[in-house]
């Protein structure tokens, strides 16, 4: 049973560019959440998608946007990259009807902005 | 606004010791609490999840307790091993499939 799959694993981008990160949730999960983790910090919630709509959003600017597809997979897009966007981006999946089972996380995408 | 604090920030112990990691949260109206392990540069591995109605959960050498009224959780690791070296993160959720609020973690090193 595949867990949460994220791609790519590493990415280097230049300031001002745009980036797209991808996530496939664990089988049986229908909700995808994205987190940003700066070095030495705990993950910070970006947003969550369910039924192809943004369900919740954290305190991140509009440069951060996302999408969920009918197969529950998701993309995170970041426009106009800043040096401060360099971080580990984590995707987590869960089931809206089995919230008591908690979240499953992927291995993350390491984004470096130069 | 929920805030989660983990103490200590770092911990170094010799192999075989029992140890306790602490997590506190400011809003007791949580749905569940989840402990994760993170190896350097890697994703999060779920260790234990405690529902708000539960007091503790156990998995192998790990035991997590929850005192919702006081806003505290502890993760107890018995007979620590070098392979336990990692960062341990505590996170709380305010509702079913609601966002997780994380602490900054405790970095554990178990020495030979």
Boltz contact constraints between the chains, C-beta under 6 A:
constraints:
  - contact:
      token1: [A, 31]
      token2: [B, 97]
      max_distance: 6.0
  - contact:
      token1: [A, 41]
      token2: [B, 104]
      max_distance: 6.0
  - contact:
      token1: [A, 42]
      token2: [B, 89]
      max_distance: 6.0
  - contact:
      token1: [A, 42]
      token2: [B, 102]
      max_distance: 6.0
  - contact:
      token1: [A, 42]
      token2: [B, 103]
      max_distance: 6.0
  - contact:
      token1: [A, 42]
      token2: [B, 104]
      max_distance: 6.0
  - contact:
      token1: [A, 42]
      token2: [B, 105]
      max_distance: 6.0
  - contact:
      token1: [A, 43]
      token2: [B, 102]
      max_distance: 6.0
  - contact:
      token1: [A, 45]
      token2: [B, 99]
      max_distance: 6.0
  - contact:
      token1: [A, 56]
      token2: [B, 99]
      max_distance: 6.0
  - contact:
      token1: [A, 94]
      token2: [B, 97]
      max_distance: 6.0
  - contact:
      token1: [A, 96]
      token2: [B, 97]
      max_distance: 6.0
  - contact:
      token1: [A, 99]
      token2: [B, 96]
      max_distance: 6.0
  - contact:
      token1: [A, 99]
      token2: [B, 97]
      max_distance: 6.0
  - contact:
      token1: [A, 100]
      token2: [B, 51]
      max_distance: 6.0
  - contact:
      token1: [A, 102]
      token2: [B, 34]
      max_distance: 6.0
  - contact:
      token1: [A, 102]
      token2: [B, 49]
      max_distance: 6.0
  - contact:
      token1: [A, 105]
      token2: [B, 43]
      max_distance: 6.0
  - contact:
      token1: [A, 105]
      token2: [B, 44]
      max_distance: 6.0
  - contact:
      token1: [A, 106]
      token2: [B, 43]
      max_distance: 6.0
  - contact:
      token1: [A, 107]
      token2: [B, 42]
      max_distance: 6.0
  - contact:
      token1: [A, 107]
      token2: [B, 43]
      max_distance: 6.0
  - contact:
      token1: [A, 108]
      token2: [B, 43]
      max_distance: 6.0
